[in-house]
């Protein structure tokens, strides 16, 4: 953050607080007598506001957004290879790279889930017909037909742990998520489902990514998918590709739609 941008940033922070009950943890300023640039950029504050505006619009407005998240502190932090991390009422974005609109929605979806003691992701698991069982997962990985190594994934096509239960959490997802890998669990499922709901077919900054998550399963095995590298996409189509390629036909889209319309109580 340059000194010339400081006043703009102050105004943007005030808007984020007023509209979304989001507090930005500043890491710039001249408190030491020398201007500290910090890690934030004005375009990131703009992107955050624009994305949260889109998020709020599709879950019922600003009041509903504030009710769902309960107020959130947002900061830049050294979080390793992660683009973002979230806890109840706190979101951290990496200092190593900028963040995308997708990451914003994903992490704020986690805060929504955390506000309700992770009951939303538990309800999603039930709604879609999934379950979590490490014992069942170990059996699959030992004597079944897993697409991972035992208790780890392998960095090559067809071995990233995308099949049900072939992940660190022992998560057997039901219906058809938009994707899965070794780190997939019901909490990640909820966050990704919300991001898909906000992005799918709406022509916003998440929509291209949402579409490419589905389109990759129309490719042959070994092809390079836009944004997602090489994998056995044709094989995985049966697990992830929705009816007629329409994500709104999935139980996940319906779950989020029911949730934001008050048909699901937690």
Residue pairs with C-beta under 8 A, 6 or more apart in sequence:
1 9
1 28
1 37
1 38
1 40
1 41
1 42
2 37
3 30
3 35
5 42
6 28
6 29
8 42
9 28
9 40
9 42
9 45
12 42
12 45
12 46
12 49
13 23
13 24
13 26
13 45
15 49
16 22
16 23
16 24
16 45
16 48
16 49
16 52
17 23
19 49
19 52
19 53
19 56
19 62
20 52
20 56
20 62
20 65
20 66
20 69
20 72
21 66
21 69
21 70
21 71
21 72
22 48
22 52
22 71
22 72
22 73
22 74
23 71
23 72
23 73
23 74
24 40
24 45
24 74
24 75
25 73
25 74
25 75
25 76
26 38
26 40
27 36
27 38
27 39
27 40
27 75
27 76
28 35
28 36
28 37
28 38
28 40
29 35
29 36
29 38
30 36
38 76
39 76
39 95
40 76
41 98
44 93
44 98
44 99
47 99
47 101
47 104
47 205
48 74
48 104
50 101
50 205
51 101
51 104
51 105
51 205
51 206
52 65
52 104
52 108
54 101
54 105
54 198
54 202
54 204
54 205
54 206
55 65
55 104
55 105
55 108
55 198
56 62
56 64
56 65
58 197
58 198
58 202
58 260
59 65
59 68
59 260
60 260
64 260
68 112
68 115
69 89
69 108
69 111
69 112
69 115
70 88
70 89
70 111
70 115
71 89
72 89
72 90
72 91
72 108
72 111
73 89
73 90
73 91
74 90
74 91
74 92
74 93
75 90
75 91
75 92
75 93
76 92
76 93
76 94
76 95
77 85
77 92
77 93
77 94
77 95
78 94
78 95
78 96
79 85
79 92
79 94
79 95
82 94
83 93
83 94
83 97
83 99
83 100
83 103
84 91
84 92
84 93
84 94
84 99
84 103
84 104
84 106
84 107
85 91
85 92
85 107
86 92
86 107
86 108
86 110
86 111
86 114
87 110
87 111
87 114
88 111
88 114
88 115
89 111
89 114
89 115
90 111
91 107
91 108
91 110
91 111
93 99
93 103
93 107
100 205
100 209
101 204
101 205
101 206
102 195
102 199
102 206
102 209
105 194
105 195
105 198
105 199
105 206
106 191
106 192
106 194
106 195
107 191
109 190
109 191
109 193
109 194
109 195
110 187
110 190
110 191
112 120
112 194
113 119
113 120
113 121
113 187
113 190
113 191
116 266
118 187
119 266
120 190
120 259
120 266
121 186
121 187
121 189
121 190
122 186
123 255
123 264
123 266
124 186
124 189
124 190
124 193
124 252
124 255
125 131
125 132
125 171
125 173
125 174
125 186
125 189
127 251
127 255
127 264
128 173
128 174
128 175
128 177
128 189
128 251
128 252
128 255
129 174
129 175
129 251
130 164
130 171
130 172
130 173
130 174
130 175
130 186
130 189
131 172
131 174
132 169
132 170
132 171
132 172
132 185
132 186
133 165
133 170
133 172
134 169
134 170
135 170
136 165
136 170
136 172
137 165
137 166
137 167
137 169
137 170
137 171
137 172
138 150
138 170
140 146
140 165
140 166
141 148
141 149
141 150
141 151
141 165
141 166
142 150
146 161
146 163
146 165
146 166
147 158
147 159
147 160
147 161
147 162
147 163
147 166
148 154
148 159
148 160
148 161
148 163
148 166
148 167
148 182
149 159
151 168
152 182
153 159
153 160
153 161
153 181
153 182
154 160
157 221
157 222
157 230
157 231
157 232
158 221
158 231
158 232
158 235
160 181
160 182
160 231
161 167
161 168
161 180
161 181
161 182
161 184
162 179
162 180
162 181
162 184
162 231
162 236
162 239
162 240
163 180
163 239
164 171
164 172
164 173
164 180
164 239
165 171
165 172
166 182
167 180
167 181
167 182
167 183
167 184
167 185
168 182
168 183
168 185
169 183
169 184
169 185
169 186
171 184
171 185
171 186
171 189
173 180
173 184
173 189
174 251
175 250
175 251
175 252
176 239
176 240
176 241
176 242
176 250
176 251
176 252
177 184
177 189
177 192
177 193
177 240
177 250
177 252
178 192
178 193
178 196
178 210
178 213
178 214
178 240
178 247
178 252
179 192
179 213
179 240
180 239
180 240
189 252
193 252
193 253
193 255
193 256
194 256
195 206
195 210
196 210
196 213
196 247
196 252
196 253
197 252
197 253
197 256
197 257
198 204
198 206
199 205
199 206
199 207
199 209
199 210
200 207
200 210
200 211
200 247
200 248
200 253
201 207
201 210
201 211
201 247
201 248
209 227
210 247
212 225
212 226
212 227
212 228
213 228
214 240
214 241
214 242
214 245
214 247
215 225
215 226
215 245
216 225
216 226
216 228
216 231
216 233
217 233
217 234
217 236
217 237
217 240
217 241
218 233
218 237
218 241
218 245
219 225
219 233
219 234
220 233
220 234
221 231
221 232
221 233
221 234
221 235
222 230
222 232
223 230
223 233
224 230
225 231
225 233
242 249
242 250
243 249
247 253
248 254
255 264
258 264
